[in-house]
Amino acid sequence: MGGPGSSPCASCKLLRRRCAKDCIFAPYFPPDDPHKFAIVHKVFGASNVSKMLQELPVHQRADAVNSLVFEANARVRDPVYGCVGAISYLQNQVSQLQMQLAVAQAEILCIQMQQEPNLHMMQMQMQMQDPLKQESLWT
Ligand SMILES: [Zn+2]
């Protein structure tokens, strides 16, 4: 990448500089996807992105770039909340679904009680009549 004859990576193209053989951006910002670097540069700044990538081990850099691209896109779409907007939306959805699940589980329990009331009543009575448990209530 960046060798003689090959085109510079999207970052070097945008920054109008020579794409060196060991260009830190080249593996993650191919020339055929200029928007990917443009938006990350706009939101975070190329030198910050370069610093971040240098501090990371190589095997984590692709994930970091994906995250930066996601966050940059979210920031452009929602300048105030950025990706926090998406996170809190999803968290709300999770708690709503947890509530729905709890309601459904309670309904299942009610239906089971209606279908086999004797069985459940017996279980409840056995628990109440357990002498050890009764004793522990008073001691
Ligand atoms: Zn480059």
Residues whose N, C-alpha, C, O or C-beta is under 5 A from the ligand:
A	BS01	ZN	C9 C12 C19 A20 C23 F25 A26
